[in-house]
Amino acid sequence: MKITANATKTVAEGRRLLEELWRGKVIVHDNLTPAALQPILSKDGSSLTSKIQQATSTYIQFDRRNMKLRIFGSPDKIALAEKKLIQSLLSLHEEKQSVICLSGKDLPSDFMKQVVKNFGPDLHGLKEKIPGADLRLNTRNKTILLHGNSELKSRVEEITFEIARLSHPSSERFDTAPSCPICLCEVEDGYQLEGCGHLFCRSCVVEQCESAIKNQGSFPIRCAHQGCGNHILLVDFRTLLSNDKLEELFRASLGAFVASSSGTYRFCPSPDCPSIYRVADPETASAAFVCGACYSETCTRCHIEYHPYVSCERYRQFKDDPDSSLRDWCKGKEQVKNCPACGHVIEKVDGCNHIECKCGKHICWVCLEFFTTSGECYSHMDTIHLGVD
């Protein structure tokens, strides 16, 4: 971008305003914890930021690595967008999905059956007691999923676990809050894996994926629940990660696959090319790998550019010393000599002993003395060699 004006002061003022726009404003708020910022990566969070951007004519950027929000725009628009964004994020965080576990060492073994018996398989009886509650029973994992604030969760727990208290009057408390197998704390913003159904903090699974990207030895990524070890499915990655982070995960996974193949697969030798190919066996003939990304052709045996009709050993010799083949060809040929001025190989097929090299020198073929002009060369041959033939 170029700023031009008749006065230096005008240029400086324009530059100052542009720099303010480029820097934007980092949003700082005591309640915007990493957990409160996490919903911005969800579909609801993406829709929220889009609406605020359109309404305020600003641009909102989320630095996921540093967990920072930055807003770009004019100062008055930034202030409006900041207010709306903070309020909306805190509200979204407050209404995140909560999980109530219906199994545990202090709960009756048939507790979920009692809940279904009392409130119905769709929990309509519980919904009647708490109008407007968004509840769903997950029978596979024996949990109740709900959207709402902590007060709503407490009411649901109180009504639900009254059943357990009535069936076990001697018990004074029940350990009902599920813990995350990764952070070992109470699950916050829970996420259930699609394959095995185990419950984690959403942010913990995201951190597990980011750790795998940095440490390629972590592939394949598995469920961290004790005794499980099932693979985390692609549908989970698509739900948890942004498109850019998902692309990073795929590249890291491919790198881990190549590294663990013990030389069976290699990356395309073109810089930054993501394609891989299968290495040819030492006993088999070389074959060409035609890269679909950069269109280069690579020998799958020696891993340099493809060289049909030439063995890998011979071609590597040529790569190390490109003049070796030419020197072999020149051996024993009387009609082949080197230019005494530049060293270029010259083959004389017929004609007189006056040779003009590509470098511009005029050469006497008999004694290899060279001259600037053809006249000087002919004069030399007449005087010294008594003729031009």
DOROFI-270878 format. One line per 10 residues: number of its first residue (from 1); their letters; for each residue x, y, z of C-alpha. Coordinates in Angstrom, 3 decimals, always signed. Layout:
% DOROFI-270878
NUM) A) X Y Z | ...
END
This chain:
% DOROFI-270878
1) MKITANATKT) +0.000 +0.000 +0.000 | +1.330 +3.417 -0.934 | +0.335 +6.756 +0.599 | +1.057 +9.972 -1.341 | +0.272 +13.579 -0.444 | +1.674 +17.090 -0.910 | +2.539 +17.446 +2.782 | +4.532 +15.155 +5.078 | +2.090 +15.813 +7.904 | -0.790 +14.483 +5.814
11) VAEGRRLLEE) +1.150 +11.328 +4.953 | +2.040 +10.770 +8.619 | -1.582 +11.155 +9.712 | -2.770 +8.747 +7.022 | -0.125 +6.229 +8.040 | -1.135 +6.498 +11.697 | -4.755 +5.749 +10.870 | -3.806 +2.772 +8.700 | -1.537 +1.356 +11.397 | -4.402 +1.571 +13.888
21) LWRGKVIVHD) -6.571 -0.415 +11.496 | -3.840 -3.047 +10.985 | -3.238 -3.513 +14.707 | -6.884 -3.798 +15.661 | -7.805 -4.206 +19.320 | -7.150 -7.238 +21.523 | -10.208 -8.004 +23.655 | -9.369 -8.356 +27.341 | -12.045 -9.372 +29.849 | -11.743 -11.199 +33.176
31) NLTPAALQPI) -14.570 -13.616 +32.370 | -13.277 -14.530 +28.910 | -11.387 -17.604 +30.104 | -10.123 -20.225 +27.616 | -13.238 -22.280 +28.371 | -15.437 -19.260 +27.636 | -13.588 -18.632 +24.363 | -13.822 -22.250 +23.208 | -17.430 -21.962 +21.890 | -16.227 -19.477 +19.265
41) LSKDGSSLTS) -14.825 -22.478 +17.364 | -18.241 -24.137 +17.187 | -20.877 -23.594 +14.505 | -22.842 -21.371 +16.880 | -19.708 -19.331 +17.591 | -18.900 -18.959 +13.899 | -22.452 -17.823 +13.176 | -22.260 -15.400 +16.091 | -19.055 -13.704 +14.902 | -20.415 -13.433 +11.350
51) KIQQATSTYI) -23.554 -11.662 +12.556 | -21.567 -9.235 +14.721 | -19.175 -8.484 +11.867 | -22.060 -7.689 +9.518 | -23.896 -5.591 +12.107 | -20.831 -3.531 +13.117 | -18.810 -3.422 +9.869 | -15.797 -4.939 +11.669 | -13.588 -7.990 +11.273 | -13.119 -10.427 +14.186
61) QFDRRNMKLR) -10.024 -12.628 +14.353 | -9.458 -15.437 +16.864 | -5.861 -16.462 +17.597 | -6.457 -20.033 +18.670 | -2.869 -20.710 +19.712 | -2.754 -17.770 +22.125 | -6.507 -17.795 +22.852 | -6.894 -14.106 +21.977 | -9.635 -12.184 +20.210 | -8.798 -9.203 +18.017
71) IFGSPDKIAL) -11.274 -6.825 +16.351 | -10.418 -4.640 +13.351 | -12.316 -1.529 +12.328 | -12.910 +2.071 +13.285 | -12.724 +2.840 +17.044 | -16.455 +3.397 +17.491 | -17.326 +0.224 +15.571 | -14.750 -1.787 +17.552 | -16.286 -0.628 +20.853 | -19.755 -1.723 +19.724
81) AEKKLIQSLL) -18.523 -5.071 +18.403 | -16.524 -5.689 +21.597 | -19.576 -5.170 +23.793 | -21.781 -7.438 +21.678 | -19.097 -10.131 +21.386 | -18.348 -10.328 +25.118 | -22.012 -10.508 +26.055 | -22.768 -13.143 +23.431 | -19.758 -15.339 +24.250 | -20.471 -15.318 +27.975
91) SLHEEKQSVI) -24.099 -16.169 +27.297 | -23.072 -18.954 +24.896 | -20.630 -20.333 +27.447 | -23.267 -20.220 +30.181 | -25.701 -22.187 +28.027 | -23.213 -24.805 +26.866 | -24.096 -28.481 +26.947 | -23.824 -30.111 +30.368 | -23.722 -33.796 +31.230 | -25.381 -35.605 +34.122
101) CLSGKDLPSD) -24.076 -39.121 +34.623 | -26.585 -41.851 +35.522 | -23.981 -44.457 +36.493 | -21.298 -44.595 +39.161 | -20.069 -46.489 +42.174 | -22.469 -44.643 +44.519 | -25.509 -45.029 +42.269 | -27.874 -47.987 +41.928 | -26.926 -50.304 +39.059 | -30.440 -49.905 +37.600
111) FMKQVVKNFG) -30.555 -46.136 +38.110 | -31.090 -45.290 +34.423 | -34.004 -47.748 +34.299 | -35.538 -45.997 +37.302 | -35.121 -42.600 +35.584 | -36.830 -43.903 +32.433 | -39.589 -45.476 +34.535 | -40.233 -42.236 +36.400 | -39.830 -39.696 +33.578 | -40.233 -41.680 +30.342
121) PDLHGLKEKI) -37.660 -42.556 +27.632 | -37.835 -39.013 +26.252 | -37.720 -37.499 +29.793 | -41.073 -35.769 +29.237 | -41.872 -36.086 +32.966 | -38.670 -34.251 +33.862 | -39.327 -31.598 +31.235 | -42.792 -30.987 +32.764 | -41.163 -30.338 +36.138 | -38.659 -27.924 +34.530
131) PGADLRLNTR) -40.498 -26.171 +31.658 | -38.282 -25.079 +28.790 | -35.432 -27.444 +29.697 | -33.602 -28.903 +26.659 | -32.931 -32.481 +27.798 | -31.880 -35.639 +25.980 | -31.232 -39.129 +27.335 | -28.175 -40.974 +25.999 | -28.902 -44.597 +26.848 | -25.629 -45.936 +25.437
141) NKTILLHGNS) -23.501 -43.852 +27.805 | -26.094 -43.589 +30.584 | -26.090 -39.797 +30.666 | -28.520 -36.904 +30.403 | -27.419 -34.122 +28.057 | -28.822 -30.669 +28.635 | -28.307 -27.108 +27.429 | -28.522 -24.426 +30.068 | -26.823 -22.648 +32.911 | -25.487 -24.090 +36.164
151) ELKSRVEEIT) -28.743 -23.307 +37.992 | -30.732 -25.380 +35.525 | -28.254 -28.245 +35.843 | -28.570 -28.172 +39.644 | -32.373 -28.385 +39.427 | -32.217 -31.355 +37.056 | -29.702 -33.146 +39.293 | -31.783 -32.489 +42.395 | -34.973 -33.908 +40.891 | -33.247 -36.826 +39.150
161) FEIARLSHPS) -31.117 -38.023 +42.050 | -34.025 -37.865 +44.458 | -34.876 -41.267 +42.960 | -31.508 -42.649 +44.068 | -31.862 -41.144 +47.534 | -35.282 -42.762 +47.971 | -33.929 -46.162 +46.930 | -30.790 -45.725 +49.105 | -31.935 -43.673 +52.134 | -28.702 -44.362 +54.033
171) SERFDTAPSC) -26.631 -42.548 +51.393 | -26.113 -38.854 +52.086 | -24.352 -37.891 +48.848 | -23.781 -39.228 +45.378 | -20.658 -38.712 +43.284 | -22.489 -37.875 +40.067 | -20.220 -35.511 +38.189 | -18.273 -37.348 +35.450 | -14.554 -36.637 +35.273 | -12.553 -36.122 +32.081
181) PICLCEVEDG) -10.021 -38.958 +31.526 | -7.462 -36.422 +30.274 | -7.521 -33.585 +32.828 | -9.168 -35.723 +35.596 | -11.446 -32.776 +36.462 | -15.190 -32.461 +36.157 | -16.169 -32.475 +32.504 | -16.630 -28.955 +31.173 | -18.248 -28.356 +27.778 | -18.486 -32.116 +27.302
191) YQLEGCGHLF) -17.888 -33.919 +24.017 | -18.680 -37.586 +23.389 | -16.535 -39.486 +20.910 | -18.573 -40.900 +18.076 | -16.888 -44.311 +18.031 | -16.746 -45.406 +21.679 | -18.998 -42.782 +23.287 | -16.585 -41.805 +26.053 | -17.001 -38.318 +27.449 | -14.240 -35.669 +27.600
201) CRSCVVEQCE) -13.855 -31.928 +27.979 | -14.038 -30.551 +24.471 | -10.898 -28.472 +25.015 | -8.971 -31.546 +26.256 | -9.625 -33.517 +23.060 | -8.648 -30.459 +20.990 | -5.387 -30.217 +22.942 | -4.786 -33.936 +22.358 | -5.104 -33.343 +18.602 | -2.796 -30.310 +18.688
211) SAIKNQGSFP) -0.235 -32.318 +20.650 | -0.362 -35.033 +17.975 | +0.318 -32.408 +15.296 | +3.490 -31.334 +17.120 | +4.557 -34.892 +18.000 | +4.079 -37.187 +15.015 | +4.669 -40.256 +17.182 | +1.165 -39.779 +18.637 | -0.621 -41.227 +15.602 | -3.084 -42.810 +15.304
221) IRCAHQGCGN) -4.980 -40.685 +17.813 | -6.896 -42.899 +20.237 | -9.452 -42.479 +22.989 | -7.638 -41.689 +26.249 | -10.200 -43.457 +28.441 | -8.545 -46.203 +30.484 | -8.863 -49.577 +28.783 | -10.420 -48.183 +25.574 | -7.832 -47.154 +22.991 | -10.344 -46.981 +20.115
231) HILLVDFRTL) -9.385 -44.741 +17.205 | -10.916 -41.265 +17.233 | -12.980 -41.006 +14.062 | -12.806 -38.449 +11.268 | -16.271 -37.158 +12.140 | -14.926 -36.151 +15.571 | -11.987 -34.261 +14.059 | -14.293 -32.398 +11.679 | -16.515 -31.381 +14.595 | -13.719 -30.339 +16.970
241) LSNDKLEELF) -11.164 -28.665 +14.689 | -11.196 -25.698 +12.349 | -10.469 -26.310 +8.651 | -6.897 -24.991 +8.958 | -6.159 -27.118 +12.023 | -7.745 -30.154 +10.357 | -5.429 -29.663 +7.376 | -2.447 -29.510 +9.755 | -3.626 -32.742 +11.385 | -3.867 -34.508 +8.017
251) RASLGAFVAS) -0.347 -33.395 +7.027 | +1.081 -34.502 +10.381 | -0.712 -37.839 +10.096 | +0.734 -38.369 +6.616 | +4.206 -37.487 +7.893 | +3.825 -39.988 +10.733 | +2.734 -42.672 +8.252 | +5.790 -42.076 +6.032 | +8.138 -42.016 +9.034 | +6.753 -45.312 +10.370
261) SSGTYRFCPS) +6.905 -47.087 +6.985 | +10.632 -47.934 +7.428 | +11.488 -46.531 +4.019 | +8.591 -48.138 +2.149 | +7.142 -44.714 +1.332 | +8.804 -41.362 +0.687 | +7.661 -37.799 +0.069 | +7.936 -36.296 -3.398 | +11.406 -34.630 -3.554 | +9.976 -31.331 -4.808
271) PDCPSIYRVA) +10.158 -28.714 -2.017 | +6.948 -28.481 +0.069 | +5.154 -31.064 -2.088 | +2.740 -33.170 +0.031 | +2.584 -36.215 -2.274 | +4.114 -39.565 -1.341 | +5.125 -42.608 -3.397 | +6.025 -46.235 -2.792 | +9.746 -47.007 -3.031 | +10.720 -49.677 -5.571
281) DPETASAAFV) +12.353 -52.876 -4.318 | +16.142 -53.021 -4.904 | +15.725 -56.158 -7.039 | +13.122 -54.646 -9.358 | +13.611 -52.196 -12.204 | +13.115 -48.513 -11.522 | +9.765 -46.940 -12.333 | +8.555 -43.375 -12.688 | +6.420 -41.686 -10.057 | +4.490 -38.897 -11.772
291) CGACYSETCT) +3.390 -36.504 -9.032 | -0.190 -35.362 -9.325 | +0.541 -32.200 -7.325 | +3.730 -30.757 -8.871 | +3.878 -32.951 -12.050 | +7.525 -33.877 -11.485 | +8.779 -37.352 -12.477 | +10.866 -39.208 -9.904 | +12.692 -42.520 -10.049 | +11.200 -44.713 -7.318
301) RCHIEYHPYV) +14.524 -46.521 -6.845 | +17.174 -43.786 -6.566 | +14.767 -40.866 -5.830 | +16.158 -38.376 -8.345 | +14.559 -37.279 -11.621 | +13.361 -40.179 -13.757 | +15.981 -41.503 -16.211 | +14.560 -44.026 -18.705 | +17.013 -46.344 -20.527 | +19.838 -45.470 -18.081
311) SCERYRQFKD) +20.601 -47.441 -14.926 | +20.389 -45.692 -11.555 | +24.101 -46.255 -10.929 | +25.159 -44.828 -14.290 | +22.803 -41.853 -13.981 | +24.048 -41.063 -10.490 | +27.612 -41.034 -11.818 | +26.489 -38.603 -14.476 | +24.789 -36.431 -11.841 | +27.982 -36.379 -9.779
321) DPDSSLRDWC) +30.202 -35.689 -12.828 | +28.183 -34.505 -15.870 | +31.295 -34.535 -18.149 | +32.158 -38.198 -17.513 | +30.098 -39.499 -20.452 | +31.594 -36.947 -22.796 | +35.117 -37.851 -21.734 | +34.400 -41.535 -22.385 | +33.110 -40.668 -25.857 | +36.220 -38.607 -26.687
331) KGKEQVKNCP) +38.685 -41.352 -25.820 | +40.678 -42.672 -28.862 | +39.102 -40.264 -31.402 | +41.713 -38.362 -33.436 | +39.052 -36.100 -34.989 | +38.016 -34.831 -31.545 | +39.981 -32.128 -29.688 | +39.367 -29.428 -27.089 | +39.383 -25.730 -27.858 | +42.672 -24.341 -26.468
341) ACGHVIEKVD) +40.881 -21.114 -25.468 | +37.707 -22.301 -23.698 | +38.091 -26.100 -23.509 | +34.921 -26.812 -25.516 | +34.933 -30.223 -27.271 | +35.262 -29.931 -31.072 | +34.729 -32.741 -33.584 | +36.238 -32.155 -37.042 | +34.400 -34.167 -39.669 | +35.798 -32.635 -42.884
351) GCNHIECKCG) +37.036 -29.349 -44.302 | +40.320 -27.472 -43.871 | +42.349 -27.112 -40.697 | +40.806 -23.741 -39.850 | +38.238 -24.204 -37.097 | +36.058 -21.514 -35.520 | +34.964 -22.413 -31.994 | +31.695 -21.359 -30.402 | +33.691 -19.032 -28.177 | +34.710 -17.019 -31.267
361) KHICWVCLEF) +38.363 -18.026 -31.475 | +39.896 -19.166 -34.804 | +41.957 -22.324 -34.273 | +44.654 -24.108 -36.254 | +43.608 -27.770 -36.058 | +47.180 -28.980 -36.590 | +48.901 -27.228 -33.658 | +45.859 -25.823 -31.793 | +47.151 -22.255 -31.811 | +44.270 -19.798 -31.778
371) FTTSGECYSH) +43.715 -16.320 -33.182 | +41.224 -13.483 -33.041 | +40.412 -13.405 -36.771 | +40.240 -15.970 -39.542 | +42.826 -14.010 -41.567 | +45.398 -14.407 -38.815 | +44.686 -18.124 -38.644 | +45.030 -18.637 -42.439 | +48.277 -16.598 -42.464 | +49.607 -18.810 -39.676
381) MDTIHLGVD) +48.752 -22.046 -41.535 | +50.335 -20.794 -44.788 | +53.529 -19.706 -43.038 | +53.993 -22.517 -40.502 | +52.228 -25.493 -42.062 | +52.648 -24.465 -45.721 | +48.934 -24.736 -46.450 | +45.454 -24.878 -44.987 | +44.834 -28.609 -45.548
END
